C-alpha cells in the first residue's frame, strides 16, 4: 500500500510541476545602440532630400542625381535595416516558437515545435560570433536573430540545422520549450 501512495504522490508532484509552467511564454530583448544607427540613416535621408531641393551643383546634373539617389538609398537602408532589429519579441506556445523583429514584426520566423528536437540555453551570444546584429546565417552555426549581446535560446531542428535567438530570461524559455516537447507526440517519419 505504501508503494501505491508513493506512486500517487510522485505522479501528482509531476503534474503540479507541469502546471507551474505557463501555457504561453513571451519574452523580449532590445538594443538601444541601434537607435543611433537609425538616426544616422535619417541624417543620410535628410541630406539626400536637401540635395534634391537645393540642386545648386556646379559640376552638372549627373553627380547631383547620383548623390541624391545614393544618400536616399543609404538613408533608407540604414533607417529601416536598423529599426527592424531594435528589439525582438519571442512567443512560445504548445505548437510553435515565433520570433518577431522590430516594431512591425518583420522579419518573422515561426518554427513548429514538431520540427524541434532539442532546446538549449546559451549564456553568452554575441553579435561578433554571428557577424553583427540582425537576421544572420552561418553555415557552421545555422541561423539566428541577434539584437544584442547576452543570453539566448538555441533550438536544434529535426533537419540538423540550428536556430538561435537572443532574448531576456532565455532559461525559462528553454524550460517551457522542453516541457512542450515532452507533451508533443513525435512527428511521423517519412
Buried (B, 14 or more C-beta within 10 A) or exposed (E): EEEEEEEEEEEEEEEEEEEEEEEEBBBEBBBEEBEEBBEBBBBBBEBBBEBBEEEEBEEEEEEBBEBBEBBBEBBBEBBBBBBBBBBBBBBBBEEBBBBBBBEEEEBEBEBBBBBBBBBBBBEEBEBEBBEEBBBBEEEEBBBBBBBBBBBBBBBBBBEEEBBBBBBBBBEBBBBBBBBBBEEBEEEEEE
